[in-house]
Amino acid sequence: MSSQSTPGAIAFTKGHGTENDFVLVADPDGAWDPSPALVARLCDRRAGIGGDGLIRAVRCTALPEGAALAGSAEWFMDYRNADGSIAEMCGNGVRVFAELLLREGHLPAEAGDGRWFAVGTRAGLKRLRREPDGRWTADMGPWRLTGGERALADGSDALVAVAGLDGVARPALSVDLGNPHTVVALAEPAELEAADLARAPHVEPVPPHGTNVELVVPLLAVDVTGDHVADIGDVRMRVHERGVGETRSCGTGACAAALATRAWAGAGSPDVWRVEVPGGEVVVTVGAGSTLSRGTVWLTGPAQLVASGTLSPSLLGEAVPA
């Protein structure tokens, strides 16, 4: 492991992207494989370090899931939700993961100078680059409306009931970004504030592997070039993440929110979207050639490493000498 102060100790870093926070451990050779119970203990906000998830930085060659990607990427982001369950990908987490790799010296210097590099995830390869202002842009790769053209035509393919919102199930659009999302449009910010996301929304039909649920309010569209066509869209979002609960932000969720809103807006809608979340703001850019139901997407936002330390034997569940 990296930066260990005593033999056998496990060093950790705490980081966040728009307040979506993570416990990170650099484990190049895959020597540490935490159980779901240990992940949940580490992510506990009262008895542990606290976080929306745990990220382990492992070389692709050291993990069965990464072996097929080893020819294209050196590093694999092993991401676990706060309850210890495995997750495919995390858009905020992958930026914080990249910042950790850069700080720990696991990337060539040019990788932090605006050049693209690839990392492995359970949702496939993801490319990243560091912007001049210190933010990271992640090429999130392919996305699609889960229900395809039929869902696009209908404007929905699911119903979602959210506590605090009058008990009426609302139409929603499912978006696949390598992990599942279900997006619900609300009429005004007051509704967004009234929603109770401490409880998991009820989704019908229930996706096979669960889903993240995004509540969005479209705010405005901006004509930057003066041609009377909206160039930048603006939405506000809250999210309930499967295996976690409500979080301050969700990177893939922000992409899903922008893509669903873009689909609802129809032809001529912007390809660049500002997504406001409780923890800050990210920018979603839809790739050239994308349709309203599928394509590629980029996510730009901050990544901050805020603390480092060593995991204690008591937290790891090991015996503590008297």
Residue pairs with C-beta under 8 A, 6 or more apart in sequence:
1 9
1 10
1 11
1 25
1 26
1 27
1 28
1 31
1 32
2 11
2 26
2 28
2 104
3 11
3 26
3 104
3 308
4 10
4 11
4 310
5 11
5 310
6 310
9 310
9 311
10 25
10 32
10 310
10 311
10 316
11 25
11 26
11 308
11 309
11 310
11 311
12 23
12 24
12 25
12 42
12 49
12 308
12 309
12 310
12 311
13 23
13 24
13 25
13 26
13 100
13 305
13 307
13 308
14 21
14 22
14 23
14 24
14 49
14 50
14 51
14 305
14 306
14 307
14 308
14 309
15 21
15 22
15 24
15 96
15 99
15 100
15 303
15 304
15 305
15 306
16 22
16 92
16 96
16 279
16 303
16 304
16 306
17 91
17 92
17 93
17 95
17 96
17 249
17 251
17 282
17 301
17 302
17 303
17 304
18 92
18 248
18 249
18 277
18 279
18 280
18 281
18 282
18 301
18 302
19 248
19 249
19 277
19 278
19 279
19 280
20 52
20 90
20 92
20 93
20 247
20 248
20 249
20 250
20 251
20 279
21 50
21 51
21 52
21 248
22 51
22 52
22 53
22 54
22 55
22 90
22 93
22 96
23 42
23 43
23 49
23 50
23 51
23 53
23 54
23 55
24 54
24 55
24 56
24 57
24 96
24 97
24 100
24 305
25 32
25 54
25 55
25 56
25 57
26 57
26 100
26 104
26 106
27 56
27 57
27 58
28 57
28 58
28 59
28 62
28 106
29 58
29 59
29 62
30 58
30 59
30 62
30 63
32 56
34 42
34 54
34 56
34 80
35 84
36 80
36 83
36 84
36 85
37 84
38 84
38 316
38 317
39 54
39 80
39 81
39 82
39 83
39 84
40 82
40 83
40 84
41 47
41 48
41 315
41 317
42 48
42 49
42 51
42 54
42 311
42 315
43 49
43 50
43 51
43 52
43 53
43 54
43 82
43 83
44 50
45 51
48 315
49 311
49 315
51 82
52 81
52 82
52 241
52 244
52 247
53 79
53 80
53 81
53 82
53 87
53 90
53 93
53 244
54 79
54 80
54 82
55 77
55 78
55 79
55 80
55 90
55 93
55 96
55 97
55 100
56 77
56 78
56 79
56 80
57 75
57 76
57 77
57 78
57 97
57 100
57 101
57 104
57 106
58 66
58 75
58 76
58 78
59 66
59 70
59 74
59 75
59 76
60 66
60 67
60 69
60 70
60 73
60 74
60 75
60 76
60 120
61 67
61 70
62 76
63 76
63 78
65 76
65 78
65 120
65 122
66 73
66 76
66 120
69 76
69 120
69 124
69 125
70 120
72 118
72 120
72 125
73 117
73 118
73 119
73 120
73 125
74 106
75 97
75 101
75 106
75 119
75 120
76 119
76 120
76 121
77 89
77 90
77 93
77 94
77 97
77 119
77 120
77 121
77 126
79 86
79 87
79 88
79 89
79 90
79 93
79 121
79 122
80 86
80 87
81 87
81 241
81 242
81 243
81 244
82 243
82 244
82 245
83 243
83 244
84 243
85 242
85 243
86 122
87 122
87 179
87 243
88 121
88 122
88 123
88 178
88 179
89 121
89 122
89 123
89 126
89 177
89 178
89 179
89 252
90 250
90 251
90 252
91 138
91 140
91 177
91 250
91 251
91 252
91 253
91 254
91 255
91 299
92 249
92 250
92 251
92 282
92 301
92 303
93 251
94 119
94 121
94 126
94 128
94 138
94 251
95 128
95 135
95 136
95 138
95 251
95 299
95 301
95 302
95 303
96 303
96 304
96 305
97 119
98 107
98 119
98 128
98 130
98 136
98 138
98 303
99 136
99 303
99 304
99 305
100 305
101 107
101 119
102 111
102 112
102 130
103 305
107 117
108 117
111 117
111 129
111 130
112 130
113 130
114 129
114 130
114 131
114 132
115 129
116 127
116 128
116 129
116 139
117 127
117 128
117 129
118 125
118 126
118 127
118 128
119 125
119 126
119 128
120 126
121 178
122 178
123 141
123 177
123 178
123 179
124 141
124 178
125 141
126 138
126 139
126 140
126 141
127 138
127 139
128 136
128 137
128 138
128 139
129 136
129 137
130 136
131 137
131 300
134 302
135 300
135 301
135 302
135 303
136 300
136 301
136 302
136 303
137 298
137 299
137 300
138 251
138 298
138 299
138 300
139 296
139 298
140 177
140 178
140 251
140 252
140 255
140 296
140 297
140 298
140 299
141 178
141 296
141 297
142 178
142 294
142 295
142 296
143 175
143 176
143 177
143 255
143 256
143 259
143 294
143 295
143 296
143 297
144 175
144 176
144 293
144 294
145 151
145 152
145 157
145 173
145 174
145 175
145 176
145 259
145 263
145 292
145 293
145 294
146 157
146 174
146 175
146 176
146 180
146 207
147 154
147 157
147 173
147 174
148 293
149 293
150 157
151 157
151 173
151 174
151 293
152 263
152 292
152 293
155 171
155 173
155 263
155 264
156 171
156 172
156 173
157 172
157 173
157 174
158 171
158 172
158 173
158 174
158 182
158 203
158 204
158 205
159 169
159 170
159 171
159 172
159 203
159 204
160 169
160 170
160 172
160 182
160 184
160 201
160 202
160 203
160 204
160 213
161 167
161 168
161 169
161 170
161 201
161 202
162 170
162 184
162 195
162 196
162 197
162 201
162 213
162 215
163 195
163 196
163 197
163 198
163 199
163 201
164 194
164 195
164 196
165 186
165 191
165 194
165 195
169 202
169 204
170 184
170 185
171 184
172 182
172 183
172 184
172 203
172 213
173 182
173 183
173 260
173 263
173 264
174 180
174 181
174 182
174 183
174 207
174 211
175 181
175 182
175 183
175 255
175 256
175 259
175 260
177 252
177 255
177 256
177 297
178 252
179 212
179 252
180 207
180 209
180 210
180 211
180 212
181 211
181 212
181 213
181 214
181 252
181 253
181 256
182 203
182 207
182 211
182 212
182 213
182 214
183 213
183 214
183 216
183 256
183 257
183 259
183 260
183 261
184 201
184 213
184 214
184 215
184 216
185 216
185 217
185 218
185 260
185 261
185 264
186 192
186 195
186 215
186 216
186 217
187 217
188 217
189 217
189 236
191 217
192 215
192 216
192 217
192 236
192 238
195 215
195 238
197 213
197 215
197 238
197 239
197 240
197 245
197 246
198 245
198 246
200 213
200 240
200 242
200 245
201 213
201 240
203 211
203 213
210 242
210 243
211 242
212 239
212 240
212 241
212 242
212 250
212 252
212 253
212 256
213 239
213 240
214 237
214 238
214 239
214 250
214 253
214 256
214 257
214 260
215 237
215 238
215 239
216 235
216 236
216 237
216 257
216 260
216 261
217 235
217 236
217 237
218 233
218 234
218 235
218 261
218 265
219 234
219 235
219 236
219 276
220 233
220 234
221 230
221 231
221 232
221 233
221 234
221 269
221 270
222 230
222 231
222 232
222 233
222 234
223 229
223 230
223 231
224 231
224 232
225 231
229 268
230 268
230 269
230 270
231 270
231 272
232 270
232 272
232 273
232 274
233 258
233 261
233 262
233 265
233 269
233 270
233 272
233 273
233 274
234 273
234 274
234 276
235 257
235 258
235 261
235 273
235 274
235 275
235 276
236 275
236 276
236 277
237 253
237 254
237 257
237 275
237 276
237 277
238 246
238 277
238 278
239 246
239 247
239 249
239 250
239 253
239 277
240 246
241 247
241 250
241 253
248 277
248 278
248 279
249 277
249 278
249 279
249 280
249 282
250 277
251 282
251 299
251 301
252 299
254 275
254 277
254 282
254 284
254 299
255 284
255 297
255 299
257 275
257 284
258 273
258 275
258 284
258 286
258 297
259 284
259 286
259 297
261 269
261 273
262 269
262 270
262 271
262 273
262 286
262 292
263 292
263 293
266 292
267 292
269 292
271 285
271 286
271 290
272 283
272 284
272 285
272 286
273 283
273 284
273 285
273 286
274 281
274 282
274 283
275 281
275 282
275 283
275 284
280 301
280 302
281 301
282 299
282 300
282 301
283 299
283 300
283 301
284 297
284 298
284 299
284 300
285 297
285 298
285 299
285 300
286 295
286 296
286 297
287 295
287 296
287 297
287 298
289 295
289 296
290 296
290 297
313 319
313 320
314 320
